């Protein structure tokens, strides 16, 4: 009987089949980085858990001293979370004085999935949907505020 691949083995095989170059973290054995459609993702996976955690870090940001943009960013994140499948959130970078936007998803990932390549692509595409929801909301809020100031 053939042994089932672990979550991590399956994930690395799937990345290879998709042609996504990846790099294993030197600091944390559970972390790896890869590129998909030009975006850099970080994934936490191991052999003990049947899921992966995908992160898309710092894909947008605003200066902390631009209060209007900070308020818009928070509202836009709420809208992206309402519409999307991935969780979008912000962090404060004191060094660069920015509020940065990130996204995260937890995905079941085992050999029980009939087509792991398609499944992973669908999951990753949800990050790009989050970008679109967020950016559309930012533009909408700017337009509304611009119209109100006239």
PyMOL commands that place a pseudoatom at each C-alpha (Angstrom):
pseudoatom trace, name=CA, resn=UNK, resi=1, chain=A, elem=C, hetatm=0, pos=[0.000, 0.000, 0.000]
pseudoatom trace, name=CA, resn=UNK, resi=2, chain=A, elem=C, hetatm=0, pos=[1.296, 3.405, -0.999]
pseudoatom trace, name=CA, resn=UNK, resi=3, chain=A, elem=C, hetatm=0, pos=[1.894, 5.838, 1.862]
pseudoatom trace, name=CA, resn=UNK, resi=4, chain=A, elem=C, hetatm=0, pos=[-0.113, 9.078, 1.685]
pseudoatom trace, name=CA, resn=UNK, resi=5, chain=A, elem=C, hetatm=0, pos=[1.887, 12.260, 1.228]
pseudoatom trace, name=CA, resn=UNK, resi=6, chain=A, elem=C, hetatm=0, pos=[2.040, 14.598, 4.179]
pseudoatom trace, name=CA, resn=UNK, resi=7, chain=A, elem=C, hetatm=0, pos=[0.484, 18.037, 3.933]
pseudoatom trace, name=CA, resn=UNK, resi=8, chain=A, elem=C, hetatm=0, pos=[3.884, 19.641, 3.440]
pseudoatom trace, name=CA, resn=UNK, resi=9, chain=A, elem=C, hetatm=0, pos=[5.008, 17.110, 0.813]
pseudoatom trace, name=CA, resn=UNK, resi=10, chain=A, elem=C, hetatm=0, pos=[1.751, 17.543, -1.069]
pseudoatom trace, name=CA, resn=UNK, resi=11, chain=A, elem=C, hetatm=0, pos=[2.032, 21.318, -0.892]
pseudoatom trace, name=CA, resn=UNK, resi=12, chain=A, elem=C, hetatm=0, pos=[5.622, 21.361, -2.181]
pseudoatom trace, name=CA, resn=UNK, resi=13, chain=A, elem=C, hetatm=0, pos=[4.706, 18.935, -4.993]
pseudoatom trace, name=CA, resn=UNK, resi=14, chain=A, elem=C, hetatm=0, pos=[1.748, 21.133, -5.906]
pseudoatom trace, name=CA, resn=UNK, resi=15, chain=A, elem=C, hetatm=0, pos=[3.930, 24.248, -6.057]
pseudoatom trace, name=CA, resn=UNK, resi=16, chain=A, elem=C, hetatm=0, pos=[6.364, 22.400, -8.318]
pseudoatom trace, name=CA, resn=UNK, resi=17, chain=A, elem=C, hetatm=0, pos=[3.539, 21.297, -10.633]
pseudoatom trace, name=CA, resn=UNK, resi=18, chain=A, elem=C, hetatm=0, pos=[2.316, 24.903, -10.821]
pseudoatom trace, name=CA, resn=UNK, resi=19, chain=A, elem=C, hetatm=0, pos=[5.835, 26.117, -11.630]
pseudoatom trace, name=CA, resn=UNK, resi=20, chain=A, elem=C, hetatm=0, pos=[5.977, 28.269, -8.493]
pseudoatom trace, name=CA, resn=UNK, resi=21, chain=A, elem=C, hetatm=0, pos=[9.509, 28.708, -7.205]
pseudoatom trace, name=CA, resn=UNK, resi=22, chain=A, elem=C, hetatm=0, pos=[9.762, 28.473, -3.442]
pseudoatom trace, name=CA, resn=UNK, resi=23, chain=A, elem=C, hetatm=0, pos=[12.312, 28.982, -0.719]
pseudoatom trace, name=CA, resn=UNK, resi=24, chain=A, elem=C, hetatm=0, pos=[12.353, 27.296, 2.667]
pseudoatom trace, name=CA, resn=UNK, resi=25, chain=A, elem=C, hetatm=0, pos=[12.849, 29.509, 5.688]
pseudoatom trace, name=CA, resn=UNK, resi=26, chain=A, elem=C, hetatm=0, pos=[16.198, 29.272, 7.463]
pseudoatom trace, name=CA, resn=UNK, resi=27, chain=A, elem=C, hetatm=0, pos=[14.683, 30.389, 10.781]
pseudoatom trace, name=CA, resn=UNK, resi=28, chain=A, elem=C, hetatm=0, pos=[11.500, 28.304, 10.966]
pseudoatom trace, name=CA, resn=UNK, resi=29, chain=A, elem=C, hetatm=0, pos=[11.109, 24.793, 9.550]
pseudoatom trace, name=CA, resn=UNK, resi=30, chain=A, elem=C, hetatm=0, pos=[7.350, 25.263, 9.097]
pseudoatom trace, name=CA, resn=UNK, resi=31, chain=A, elem=C, hetatm=0, pos=[7.690, 28.362, 6.880]
pseudoatom trace, name=CA, resn=UNK, resi=32, chain=A, elem=C, hetatm=0, pos=[8.321, 28.739, 3.190]
pseudoatom trace, name=CA, resn=UNK, resi=33, chain=A, elem=C, hetatm=0, pos=[8.006, 31.526, 0.655]
pseudoatom trace, name=CA, resn=UNK, resi=34, chain=A, elem=C, hetatm=0, pos=[6.816, 31.278, -2.922]
pseudoatom trace, name=CA, resn=UNK, resi=35, chain=A, elem=C, hetatm=0, pos=[5.696, 33.429, -5.830]
pseudoatom trace, name=CA, resn=UNK, resi=36, chain=A, elem=C, hetatm=0, pos=[2.392, 33.133, -7.642]
pseudoatom trace, name=CA, resn=UNK, resi=37, chain=A, elem=C, hetatm=0, pos=[1.356, 35.556, -10.391]
pseudoatom trace, name=CA, resn=UNK, resi=38, chain=A, elem=C, hetatm=0, pos=[4.079, 37.960, -9.289]
pseudoatom trace, name=CA, resn=UNK, resi=39, chain=A, elem=C, hetatm=0, pos=[2.945, 38.066, -5.662]
pseudoatom trace, name=CA, resn=UNK, resi=40, chain=A, elem=C, hetatm=0, pos=[5.114, 36.739, -2.835]
pseudoatom trace, name=CA, resn=UNK, resi=41, chain=A, elem=C, hetatm=0, pos=[3.310, 34.506, -0.337]
pseudoatom trace, name=CA, resn=UNK, resi=42, chain=A, elem=C, hetatm=0, pos=[4.428, 32.941, 2.907]
pseudoatom trace, name=CA, resn=UNK, resi=43, chain=A, elem=C, hetatm=0, pos=[3.036, 29.568, 3.998]
pseudoatom trace, name=CA, resn=UNK, resi=44, chain=A, elem=C, hetatm=0, pos=[3.114, 27.784, 7.299]
pseudoatom trace, name=CA, resn=UNK, resi=45, chain=A, elem=C, hetatm=0, pos=[2.803, 24.020, 6.893]
pseudoatom trace, name=CA, resn=UNK, resi=46, chain=A, elem=C, hetatm=0, pos=[4.070, 20.888, 8.525]
pseudoatom trace, name=CA, resn=UNK, resi=47, chain=A, elem=C, hetatm=0, pos=[3.587, 17.129, 8.435]
pseudoatom trace, name=CA, resn=UNK, resi=48, chain=A, elem=C, hetatm=0, pos=[1.357, 16.947, 11.516]
pseudoatom trace, name=CA, resn=UNK, resi=49, chain=A, elem=C, hetatm=0, pos=[-1.520, 19.218, 10.452]
pseudoatom trace, name=CA, resn=UNK, resi=50, chain=A, elem=C, hetatm=0, pos=[-3.992, 18.685, 7.562]
pseudoatom trace, name=CA, resn=UNK, resi=51, chain=A, elem=C, hetatm=0, pos=[-4.019, 22.384, 6.657]
pseudoatom trace, name=CA, resn=UNK, resi=52, chain=A, elem=C, hetatm=0, pos=[-1.778, 25.193, 5.480]
pseudoatom trace, name=CA, resn=UNK, resi=53, chain=A, elem=C, hetatm=0, pos=[-1.810, 28.841, 6.516]
pseudoatom trace, name=CA, resn=UNK, resi=54, chain=A, elem=C, hetatm=0, pos=[-1.166, 31.254, 3.647]
pseudoatom trace, name=CA, resn=UNK, resi=55, chain=A, elem=C, hetatm=0, pos=[-0.072, 34.848, 4.248]
pseudoatom trace, name=CA, resn=UNK, resi=56, chain=A, elem=C, hetatm=0, pos=[0.177, 37.738, 1.793]
pseudoatom trace, name=CA, resn=UNK, resi=57, chain=A, elem=C, hetatm=0, pos=[2.161, 40.400, 3.653]
pseudoatom trace, name=CA, resn=UNK, resi=58, chain=A, elem=C, hetatm=0, pos=[2.400, 44.135, 3.089]
pseudoatom trace, name=CA, resn=UNK, resi=59, chain=A, elem=C, hetatm=0, pos=[0.560, 44.315, -0.220]
pseudoatom trace, name=CA, resn=UNK, resi=60, chain=A, elem=C, hetatm=0, pos=[-0.695, 47.823, 0.487]
pseudoatom trace, name=CA, resn=UNK, resi=61, chain=A, elem=C, hetatm=0, pos=[-0.063, 50.555, 3.003]
pseudoatom trace, name=CA, resn=UNK, resi=62, chain=A, elem=C, hetatm=0, pos=[-0.548, 54.177, 3.937]
pseudoatom trace, name=CA, resn=UNK, resi=63, chain=A, elem=C, hetatm=0, pos=[1.463, 56.709, 5.894]
pseudoatom trace, name=CA, resn=UNK, resi=64, chain=A, elem=C, hetatm=0, pos=[0.425, 56.919, 9.547]
pseudoatom trace, name=CA, resn=UNK, resi=65, chain=A, elem=C, hetatm=0, pos=[0.439, 60.707, 9.435]
pseudoatom trace, name=CA, resn=UNK, resi=66, chain=A, elem=C, hetatm=0, pos=[-2.251, 60.720, 6.718]
pseudoatom trace, name=CA, resn=UNK, resi=67, chain=A, elem=C, hetatm=0, pos=[-5.240, 60.357, 9.030]
pseudoatom trace, name=CA, resn=UNK, resi=68, chain=A, elem=C, hetatm=0, pos=[-7.777, 60.400, 6.188]
pseudoatom trace, name=CA, resn=UNK, resi=69, chain=A, elem=C, hetatm=0, pos=[-6.047, 57.477, 4.463]
pseudoatom trace, name=CA, resn=UNK, resi=70, chain=A, elem=C, hetatm=0, pos=[-5.734, 55.579, 7.745]
pseudoatom trace, name=CA, resn=UNK, resi=71, chain=A, elem=C, hetatm=0, pos=[-9.485, 55.917, 8.331]
pseudoatom trace, name=CA, resn=UNK, resi=72, chain=A, elem=C, hetatm=0, pos=[-10.220, 54.849, 4.742]
pseudoatom trace, name=CA, resn=UNK, resi=73, chain=A, elem=C, hetatm=0, pos=[-7.869, 51.892, 5.051]
pseudoatom trace, name=CA, resn=UNK, resi=74, chain=A, elem=C, hetatm=0, pos=[-9.663, 50.582, 8.127]
pseudoatom trace, name=CA, resn=UNK, resi=75, chain=A, elem=C, hetatm=0, pos=[-13.063, 50.946, 6.446]
pseudoatom trace, name=CA, resn=UNK, resi=76, chain=A, elem=C, hetatm=0, pos=[-11.799, 49.317, 3.243]
pseudoatom trace, name=CA, resn=UNK, resi=77, chain=A, elem=C, hetatm=0, pos=[-10.404, 46.358, 5.192]
pseudoatom trace, name=CA, resn=UNK, resi=78, chain=A, elem=C, hetatm=0, pos=[-13.803, 45.817, 6.802]
pseudoatom trace, name=CA, resn=UNK, resi=79, chain=A, elem=C, hetatm=0, pos=[-15.448, 45.830, 3.373]
pseudoatom trace, name=CA, resn=UNK, resi=80, chain=A, elem=C, hetatm=0, pos=[-12.856, 43.417, 1.942]
pseudoatom trace, name=CA, resn=UNK, resi=81, chain=A, elem=C, hetatm=0, pos=[-13.472, 41.067, 4.858]
pseudoatom trace, name=CA, resn=UNK, resi=82, chain=A, elem=C, hetatm=0, pos=[-17.212, 41.275, 4.353]
pseudoatom trace, name=CA, resn=UNK, resi=83, chain=A, elem=C, hetatm=0, pos=[-16.960, 40.399, 0.640]
pseudoatom trace, name=CA, resn=UNK, resi=84, chain=A, elem=C, hetatm=0, pos=[-13.959, 38.079, 0.537]
pseudoatom trace, name=CA, resn=UNK, resi=85, chain=A, elem=C, hetatm=0, pos=[-12.939, 34.614, 1.637]
pseudoatom trace, name=CA, resn=UNK, resi=86, chain=A, elem=C, hetatm=0, pos=[-9.538, 35.523, 3.053]
pseudoatom trace, name=CA, resn=UNK, resi=87, chain=A, elem=C, hetatm=0, pos=[-9.006, 37.611, 6.183]
pseudoatom trace, name=CA, resn=UNK, resi=88, chain=A, elem=C, hetatm=0, pos=[-7.539, 41.035, 5.560]
pseudoatom trace, name=CA, resn=UNK, resi=89, chain=A, elem=C, hetatm=0, pos=[-5.959, 42.973, 8.408]
pseudoatom trace, name=CA, resn=UNK, resi=90, chain=A, elem=C, hetatm=0, pos=[-3.480, 45.748, 9.129]
pseudoatom trace, name=CA, resn=UNK, resi=91, chain=A, elem=C, hetatm=0, pos=[-0.400, 46.246, 11.215]
pseudoatom trace, name=CA, resn=UNK, resi=92, chain=A, elem=C, hetatm=0, pos=[1.515, 49.333, 12.265]
pseudoatom trace, name=CA, resn=UNK, resi=93, chain=A, elem=C, hetatm=0, pos=[5.168, 49.589, 11.292]
pseudoatom trace, name=CA, resn=UNK, resi=94, chain=A, elem=C, hetatm=0, pos=[6.701, 52.077, 13.717]
pseudoatom trace, name=CA, resn=UNK, resi=95, chain=A, elem=C, hetatm=0, pos=[10.001, 52.106, 11.845]
pseudoatom trace, name=CA, resn=UNK, resi=96, chain=A, elem=C, hetatm=0, pos=[8.534, 53.134, 8.475]
pseudoatom trace, name=CA, resn=UNK, resi=97, chain=A, elem=C, hetatm=0, pos=[5.579, 54.988, 10.053]
pseudoatom trace, name=CA, resn=UNK, resi=98, chain=A, elem=C, hetatm=0, pos=[3.078, 53.097, 7.899]
pseudoatom trace, name=CA, resn=UNK, resi=99, chain=A, elem=C, hetatm=0, pos=[-0.107, 51.121, 8.352]
pseudoatom trace, name=CA, resn=UNK, resi=100, chain=A, elem=C, hetatm=0, pos=[0.355, 48.017, 6.211]
pseudoatom trace, name=CA, resn=UNK, resi=101, chain=A, elem=C, hetatm=0, pos=[-2.277, 45.662, 4.811]
pseudoatom trace, name=CA, resn=UNK, resi=102, chain=A, elem=C, hetatm=0, pos=[-1.932, 41.871, 4.889]
pseudoatom trace, name=CA, resn=UNK, resi=103, chain=A, elem=C, hetatm=0, pos=[-4.167, 38.879, 4.173]
pseudoatom trace, name=CA, resn=UNK, resi=104, chain=A, elem=C, hetatm=0, pos=[-4.339, 35.368, 5.560]
pseudoatom trace, name=CA, resn=UNK, resi=105, chain=A, elem=C, hetatm=0, pos=[-6.144, 32.135, 4.795]
pseudoatom trace, name=CA, resn=UNK, resi=106, chain=A, elem=C, hetatm=0, pos=[-6.276, 28.727, 6.447]
pseudoatom trace, name=CA, resn=UNK, resi=107, chain=A, elem=C, hetatm=0, pos=[-6.861, 25.965, 3.901]
pseudoatom trace, name=CA, resn=UNK, resi=108, chain=A, elem=C, hetatm=0, pos=[-7.452, 22.255, 4.320]
pseudoatom trace, name=CA, resn=UNK, resi=109, chain=A, elem=C, hetatm=0, pos=[-4.768, 20.591, 2.199]
pseudoatom trace, name=CA, resn=UNK, resi=110, chain=A, elem=C, hetatm=0, pos=[-4.531, 16.805, 1.987]
pseudoatom trace, name=CA, resn=UNK, resi=111, chain=A, elem=C, hetatm=0, pos=[-4.410, 14.063, -0.598]
pseudoatom trace, name=CA, resn=UNK, resi=112, chain=A, elem=C, hetatm=0, pos=[-8.207, 13.807, -0.230]
pseudoatom trace, name=CA, resn=UNK, resi=113, chain=A, elem=C, hetatm=0, pos=[-8.493, 16.881, -2.450]
pseudoatom trace, name=CA, resn=UNK, resi=114, chain=A, elem=C, hetatm=0, pos=[-9.201, 15.640, -5.999]
pseudoatom trace, name=CA, resn=UNK, resi=115, chain=A, elem=C, hetatm=0, pos=[-7.177, 18.311, -7.819]
pseudoatom trace, name=CA, resn=UNK, resi=116, chain=A, elem=C, hetatm=0, pos=[-4.715, 20.046, -5.477]
pseudoatom trace, name=CA, resn=UNK, resi=117, chain=A, elem=C, hetatm=0, pos=[-3.295, 22.290, -8.216]
pseudoatom trace, name=CA, resn=UNK, resi=118, chain=A, elem=C, hetatm=0, pos=[-6.704, 23.732, -9.108]
pseudoatom trace, name=CA, resn=UNK, resi=119, chain=A, elem=C, hetatm=0, pos=[-7.677, 23.952, -5.436]
pseudoatom trace, name=CA, resn=UNK, resi=120, chain=A, elem=C, hetatm=0, pos=[-4.522, 25.905, -4.557]
pseudoatom trace, name=CA, resn=UNK, resi=121, chain=A, elem=C, hetatm=0, pos=[-4.987, 28.262, -7.519]
pseudoatom trace, name=CA, resn=UNK, resi=122, chain=A, elem=C, hetatm=0, pos=[-8.551, 28.970, -6.430]
pseudoatom trace, name=CA, resn=UNK, resi=123, chain=A, elem=C, hetatm=0, pos=[-7.363, 29.643, -2.882]
pseudoatom trace, name=CA, resn=UNK, resi=124, chain=A, elem=C, hetatm=0, pos=[-4.565, 31.957, -4.027]
pseudoatom trace, name=CA, resn=UNK, resi=125, chain=A, elem=C, hetatm=0, pos=[-6.857, 33.830, -6.406]
pseudoatom trace, name=CA, resn=UNK, resi=126, chain=A, elem=C, hetatm=0, pos=[-8.974, 34.793, -3.393]
pseudoatom trace, name=CA, resn=UNK, resi=127, chain=A, elem=C, hetatm=0, pos=[-6.043, 36.932, -2.231]
pseudoatom trace, name=CA, resn=UNK, resi=128, chain=A, elem=C, hetatm=0, pos=[-6.205, 38.890, -5.475]
pseudoatom trace, name=CA, resn=UNK, resi=129, chain=A, elem=C, hetatm=0, pos=[-9.962, 39.274, -4.982]
pseudoatom trace, name=CA, resn=UNK, resi=130, chain=A, elem=C, hetatm=0, pos=[-9.243, 40.745, -1.540]
pseudoatom trace, name=CA, resn=UNK, resi=131, chain=A, elem=C, hetatm=0, pos=[-6.860, 43.236, -3.179]
pseudoatom trace, name=CA, resn=UNK, resi=132, chain=A, elem=C, hetatm=0, pos=[-9.590, 44.247, -5.627]
pseudoatom trace, name=CA, resn=UNK, resi=133, chain=A, elem=C, hetatm=0, pos=[-12.283, 44.590, -2.951]
pseudoatom trace, name=CA, resn=UNK, resi=134, chain=A, elem=C, hetatm=0, pos=[-9.956, 46.667, -0.800]
pseudoatom trace, name=CA, resn=UNK, resi=135, chain=A, elem=C, hetatm=0, pos=[-8.754, 48.950, -3.612]
pseudoatom trace, name=CA, resn=UNK, resi=136, chain=A, elem=C, hetatm=0, pos=[-12.268, 49.458, -4.981]
pseudoatom trace, name=CA, resn=UNK, resi=137, chain=A, elem=C, hetatm=0, pos=[-13.480, 50.467, -1.541]
pseudoatom trace, name=CA, resn=UNK, resi=138, chain=A, elem=C, hetatm=0, pos=[-10.544, 52.853, -1.055]
pseudoatom trace, name=CA, resn=UNK, resi=139, chain=A, elem=C, hetatm=0, pos=[-11.350, 54.484, -4.414]
pseudoatom trace, name=CA, resn=UNK, resi=140, chain=A, elem=C, hetatm=0, pos=[-15.051, 54.678, -3.534]
pseudoatom trace, name=CA, resn=UNK, resi=141, chain=A, elem=C, hetatm=0, pos=[-14.325, 56.299, -0.172]
pseudoatom trace, name=CA, resn=UNK, resi=142, chain=A, elem=C, hetatm=0, pos=[-11.957, 58.829, -1.766]
pseudoatom trace, name=CA, resn=UNK, resi=143, chain=A, elem=C, hetatm=0, pos=[-14.595, 59.684, -4.398]
pseudoatom trace, name=CA, resn=UNK, resi=144, chain=A, elem=C, hetatm=0, pos=[-17.325, 60.131, -1.785]
pseudoatom trace, name=CA, resn=UNK, resi=145, chain=A, elem=C, hetatm=0, pos=[-15.113, 62.320, 0.371]
pseudoatom trace, name=CA, resn=UNK, resi=146, chain=A, elem=C, hetatm=0, pos=[-13.991, 64.297, -2.673]
pseudoatom trace, name=CA, resn=UNK, resi=147, chain=A, elem=C, hetatm=0, pos=[-17.604, 64.932, -3.708]
pseudoatom trace, name=CA, resn=UNK, resi=148, chain=A, elem=C, hetatm=0, pos=[-18.544, 65.978, -0.167]
pseudoatom trace, name=CA, resn=UNK, resi=149, chain=A, elem=C, hetatm=0, pos=[-15.712, 68.509, 0.018]
pseudoatom trace, name=CA, resn=UNK, resi=150, chain=A, elem=C, hetatm=0, pos=[-16.922, 70.378, -3.083]
for i in range(1, 150): cmd.bond("trace and resi %d" % i, "trace and resi %d" % (i + 1))
show_as sticks, trace
zoom trace
